[in-house]
Amino acid sequence: MKKIHVSGFCFLVFAIVFSAKYMSASILLAGSDSLSVDLFRGMFDMIPFEVTVVYLLFFIMGILFLVLGLKEKHKQ
């Protein structure tokens, strides 16, 4: 598999996990009568820190493979 394709896959996983973090906080607030910013931040803090680590890891890997793939493409 080419490095550019791996980069695209990493960015796809990043986008899915990143949006899932916000969607899960919104789903937790679905039954709430009040939609204050503080309440959303509280629900957002309930989501495990590992989710943030996962999407940052995939974002960094996506950038790394993108740079390596562009260098490989430029050599050809």
C-alpha positions as CSV (number, residue, x, y, z in Angstrom):
1,M,0.0,0.0,0.0
2,K,1.4,3.4,-0.9
3,K,2.2,5.9,1.8
4,I,-0.4,8.4,0.4
5,H,-3.1,5.8,0.8
6,V,-2.0,5.1,4.4
7,S,-2.1,8.9,5.0
8,G,-5.7,9.1,3.7
9,F,-6.7,6.2,5.9
10,C,-5.1,7.9,9.0
11,F,-6.9,11.1,8.2
12,L,-10.2,9.2,7.8
13,V,-9.8,7.5,11.2
14,F,-8.9,10.9,12.7
15,A,-12.0,12.5,11.4
16,I,-14.3,9.7,12.5
17,V,-12.9,9.6,16.1
18,F,-12.7,13.4,16.3
19,S,-16.4,13.7,15.4
20,A,-17.4,10.8,17.5
21,K,-16.0,12.6,20.6
22,Y,-18.3,15.6,20.0
23,M,-21.3,13.5,18.9
24,S,-21.1,11.4,22.1
25,A,-21.0,14.5,24.3
26,S,-24.1,15.8,22.3
27,I,-25.9,12.4,22.7
28,L,-25.3,12.5,26.5
29,L,-27.0,15.9,26.5
30,A,-29.9,14.9,24.4
31,G,-32.3,14.5,27.3
32,S,-31.3,17.7,29.1
33,D,-33.6,20.7,29.4
34,S,-30.7,23.2,29.6
35,L,-28.1,23.4,26.9
36,S,-25.5,25.6,28.6
37,V,-21.8,25.6,27.6
38,D,-20.8,24.6,31.1
39,L,-23.0,21.5,30.9
40,F,-21.5,20.6,27.5
41,R,-18.0,21.0,28.8
42,G,-18.9,18.7,31.8
43,M,-20.2,16.0,29.5
44,F,-17.2,16.5,27.2
45,D,-14.8,16.0,30.1
46,M,-16.5,12.7,30.9
47,I,-15.2,11.2,27.6
48,P,-12.0,9.3,28.3
49,F,-8.6,11.0,27.6
50,E,-7.6,8.0,25.5
51,V,-10.0,9.1,22.7
52,T,-8.0,12.4,22.4
53,V,-4.8,10.5,22.3
54,V,-6.1,8.2,19.6
55,Y,-7.2,10.9,17.2
56,L,-4.1,13.0,17.8
57,L,-2.0,9.9,17.1
58,F,-3.8,9.3,13.8
59,F,-3.5,12.9,12.9
60,I,0.3,12.9,13.4
61,M,0.6,9.6,11.5
62,G,-1.5,11.1,8.7
63,I,0.8,14.1,8.4
64,L,3.9,11.9,8.6
65,F,2.8,9.5,5.9
66,L,1.6,12.4,3.7
67,V,5.1,14.0,3.9
68,L,6.8,10.7,3.2
69,G,4.4,9.9,0.3
70,L,5.0,13.3,-1.3
71,K,8.7,12.8,-1.0
72,E,8.4,9.4,-2.6
73,K,6.3,10.8,-5.4
74,H,8.7,13.7,-6.0
75,K,11.6,11.2,-6.4
76,Q,9.8,9.4,-9.2
